[in-house]
Amino acid sequence: MNLARKIRMPIDIAMTLLSIILMGGNYFFPADIVHEILGVALLLLWAVHIALNRRWYGAIFRGSYNPYRVMQTVINCGILICAIFLMISGIILSNHIFTFLGIEKGLGFARIAHLLASHWYFLFMSMHIGLHVSMIANKMCHKERTVCHPELNACHPEQNTCHPEQNTCHPEVNACHPELVSGSPGKEMPKQVRNNRLRKILLFSILALACLYGIYAFIIRGVWKYLILQQQFFFFDLERGYILFAIDYISIIILFAAISHFVAAILKKNR
């Protein structure tokens, strides 16, 4: 695994956490300079993220477009456009880091642009996560299987997948774990199937509850008002506290990530 693959996921996680913190405006910190520093850090991470995915941006005008690629392009370009507006408006509004530029005009435009761009960025970021949920899950499953069955990986490392049923075409791999083969006299396979079904039911139940709460948080936090500029000033409900703020915005991420994930799955099947 090269360096780019190693740092890709940690960078994405850091960008997500920073985005959630920055959505709280200056209310999280005793001084607004912290908000500016974290904003600059997020933009630097974005520069690294774009550099790591430069091939995708370089191929944006190449090849044909199916519905899934259109969706992916709209989401990714939406994030990029919002990031640019956040950078420009953030520099204009800066009271500390970029004051040396001496920018005194356009404060009204910058404030509204920053509010609008930040919430659309948050929305596009959530949908972007949804497009890559399967890839993240596969990586986690791959690591789990590597840890849980090292003797299976040693027997046939190229078959180190999350789907033991695919090993039927490789008897030498099945020889390591005969209880994983369907029809084996062992009792491990039925138990594994039951556990997988229970796990799926549990995960979908948790996801459904999180999405329902995400809808509630999306409404109660007034996020939809910021997206259409019905409310032009950011309001932080101090009575709900900081922990509940994080829970609310994480649930909103889960909501829109789930929506984009299932829509993308449908588009992939129909292409």
C-alpha atoms as one frame of an Amber mdcrd trajectory, in Angstrom:
protein
   0.000   0.000   0.000   1.554   3.337  -1.065   1.564   6.571   0.939  -1.426
   8.074  -0.893  -3.675   5.149   0.052  -2.469   5.202   3.644  -3.212   8.882
   4.247  -6.419   9.138   2.183  -8.837   7.889   4.853  -7.233   9.729   7.818
  -7.423  12.962   5.809 -11.096  12.363   4.977 -11.891  11.662   8.648 -10.039
  14.802   9.748 -11.894  16.900   7.161 -15.251  15.552   8.360 -14.485  16.279
  12.019 -13.233  19.777  11.213 -16.350  20.443   9.152 -18.631  19.502  12.056
 -16.669  21.719  14.461 -16.619  24.650  12.044 -20.383  24.403  11.515 -20.699
  25.699  15.090 -19.232  29.017  14.042 -17.361  30.905  16.756 -19.529  29.518
  19.553 -17.206  26.561  20.164 -14.214  28.726  21.040 -13.406  31.633  23.366
 -11.712  33.497  20.496 -12.692  33.628  16.824  -9.062  33.176  15.774  -9.446
  29.450  16.535 -12.250  29.272  13.964  -9.984  30.936  11.420  -7.069  28.599
  12.135  -9.283  25.510  11.774 -10.766  26.946   8.586  -7.295  27.370   7.097
  -6.420  23.837   8.218  -9.517  22.498   6.449  -8.603  24.318   3.244  -5.077
  22.890   3.392  -6.518  19.402   3.805  -8.747  20.114   0.829  -5.688  21.013
  -1.235  -4.121  17.659  -0.290  -7.410  15.861  -1.022  -7.619  17.403  -4.488
  -3.968  16.538  -5.161  -4.624  12.915  -4.207  -7.648  12.811  -6.536  -6.171
  14.907  -9.348  -6.740  12.101 -11.869 -10.492  12.256 -11.295 -10.555  16.015
 -11.875  -8.303  15.602 -14.917 -10.757  13.147 -16.490 -13.883  15.197 -15.806
 -14.281  16.192 -19.472 -13.379  12.756 -20.822 -15.540   9.763 -21.548 -19.306
   9.377 -21.537 -21.620  10.256 -18.675 -24.158   7.871 -17.201 -26.603   8.938
 -14.438 -24.279   7.808 -11.646 -21.310   9.738 -13.035 -23.516  12.826 -13.405
 -24.526  12.518  -9.741 -20.926  12.005  -8.643 -19.718  14.990 -10.685 -22.439
  17.320  -9.397 -21.656  16.411  -5.778 -17.869  16.688  -6.141 -18.001  19.941
  -8.121 -20.565  21.287  -5.652 -18.116  20.686  -2.800 -15.299  22.331  -4.745
 -17.362  25.427  -5.582 -18.504  25.780  -1.971 -14.917  25.393  -0.749 -13.800
  28.205  -3.067 -16.561  30.514  -1.816 -15.713  29.600   1.780 -12.070  30.460
   1.173 -12.805  33.822  -0.468 -15.463  34.883   2.047 -13.349  33.637   4.961
 -10.398  35.757   3.853 -12.633  38.838   3.574 -14.214  38.246   7.004 -10.896
  37.444   8.713 -10.147  39.484  11.823  -6.728  37.971  12.486  -4.864  35.807
   9.969  -5.575  37.735   6.754  -5.871  41.268   8.127  -2.553  42.134   6.466
  -4.411  42.118   3.134  -6.329  45.201   4.255  -9.674  44.115   2.783 -12.457
  46.378   4.055 -15.132  46.084   1.378 -17.626  43.344   0.645 -18.207  42.324
   4.263 -21.986  42.027   3.786 -21.601  39.810   0.727 -18.888  37.730   2.422
 -21.018  37.074   5.518 -24.001  35.820   3.494 -21.760  33.860   1.092 -19.969
  32.203   4.016 -23.252  31.197   5.655 -24.728  29.851   2.412 -21.574  28.106
   1.183 -20.849  26.468   4.545 -24.244  24.763   4.747 -24.278  23.660   1.110
 -20.733  22.411   1.592 -21.912  20.397   4.601 -24.742  18.919   2.541 -22.534
  18.012  -0.434 -19.882  16.595   1.920 -22.485  14.320   3.513 -23.602  13.053
   0.095 -19.965  12.606  -0.920 -19.470  10.330   2.080 -22.494   8.311   0.978
 -20.906   7.657  -2.410 -17.917   6.018  -0.732 -19.601   4.107   2.094 -19.202
   0.774   0.290 -15.494   1.346  -0.281 -14.971   2.270   3.390 -16.952  -0.784
   4.533 -14.946  -3.065   2.236 -11.671  -1.745   3.639 -12.851  -2.295   7.205
 -14.122  -5.776   6.335 -10.834  -6.583   4.640  -8.874  -5.581   7.753 -11.230
  -7.509  10.032 -10.873 -10.672   7.979  -7.112 -10.300   7.878  -6.996 -10.108
  11.675  -9.591 -12.814  12.368  -8.316 -15.417   9.869  -4.547 -15.033   9.405
  -4.223 -18.731   8.603  -6.730 -18.331   5.735  -4.789 -15.387   4.352  -1.536
 -17.347   4.578  -3.082 -20.211   2.645  -4.290 -18.040  -0.224  -3.723 -14.295
   0.352  -5.201 -13.165  -2.961  -8.538 -14.590  -1.838  -8.592 -12.442   1.313
 -12.070 -11.052   0.718 -15.128 -10.267   2.789 -17.128 -12.998   1.092 -16.097
 -16.525   2.055 -18.706 -17.944  -0.265 -16.572 -16.783  -3.192 -13.887 -19.278
  -2.189 -15.878 -22.176  -3.672 -13.876 -21.898  -6.879 -10.645 -22.306  -4.910
 -10.631 -25.669  -3.110  -7.151 -25.049  -1.782  -8.548 -22.104   0.202 -11.521
 -24.118   1.411  -9.136 -26.730   2.725  -8.024 -24.226   5.337 -11.566 -23.666
   6.599 -13.960 -26.483   5.597 -16.594 -25.158   7.999 -16.977 -22.096   5.715
 -18.033 -24.175   2.728 -21.754 -24.467   2.115 -22.894 -28.058   2.583 -20.103
 -28.913   5.019 -21.136 -31.199   7.871 -19.899 -28.552  10.299 -22.416 -26.284
  12.023 -20.466 -23.067  11.586 -22.057 -21.980   8.291 -25.722 -21.845   9.456
 -24.655 -19.990  12.594 -22.652 -17.552  10.520 -25.622 -16.934   8.222 -27.889
 -16.265  11.195 -25.367 -13.907  12.716 -24.983 -12.038   9.427 -28.742 -11.636
   9.107 -29.063 -10.399  12.670 -26.198  -8.010  12.095 -27.824  -6.614   8.948
 -31.173  -6.180  10.707 -29.465  -4.427  13.607 -27.432  -2.135  11.347 -30.446
  -1.191   9.219 -32.492  -0.521  12.355 -29.782   1.767  13.734 -29.459   3.463
  10.342 -33.216   4.020  10.116 -33.338   5.535  13.613 -30.337   7.750  12.859
 -31.955   8.963   9.614 -35.243   9.705  11.375 -33.388  11.701  13.991 -31.403
  13.345  11.185 -34.655  14.608   9.663 -35.662  15.999  13.054 -32.246  17.650
  13.528 -32.312  19.060   9.984 -35.601  20.782  10.796 -35.014  21.792  14.429
 -31.564  23.218  13.651 -33.025  25.187  10.751 -30.424  23.913   8.298 -32.943
  24.070   5.457 -33.438  27.792   6.188 -29.727  28.496   5.687 -29.707  26.572
   2.402 -32.292  28.920   0.856 -31.225  32.019   2.840 -34.541  32.225   4.619
 -32.410  32.875   7.700 -29.366  35.045   7.052 -27.831  34.926  10.531 -26.407
  31.810  12.151 -28.139  30.851  15.380 -26.548  28.509  17.915 -29.003  27.122
  20.455 -26.977  27.216  23.668 -29.761  25.477  25.583 -29.232  22.303  23.531
 -25.513  22.351  24.306 -22.406  21.357  22.399 -22.728  17.576  22.675 -26.238
  17.599  21.271 -25.052  19.921  18.505 -22.463  17.318  17.459 -25.044  14.514
  17.631 -27.497  16.533  15.542 -25.031  17.334  12.793 -23.597  13.809  12.711
 -27.137  12.478  12.278 -27.668  14.937   9.412 -24.490  13.591   7.790 -25.819
  10.043   8.174 -29.182  11.068   6.686 -27.818  12.575   3.486 -25.031   9.995
   3.197 -27.675   7.258   3.311 -29.808   9.046   0.702 -26.910   9.459  -1.728
 -25.695   5.901  -1.079 -29.026   4.268  -1.937 -29.663   6.585  -4.899 -26.178
   5.780  -6.224 -26.835   2.050  -5.775 -30.007   2.335  -7.851 -28.235   4.315
 -10.576 -25.397   1.779 -10.731 -27.864  -1.069 -11.225 -29.685   0.734 -14.030
 -26.676   1.925 -15.974
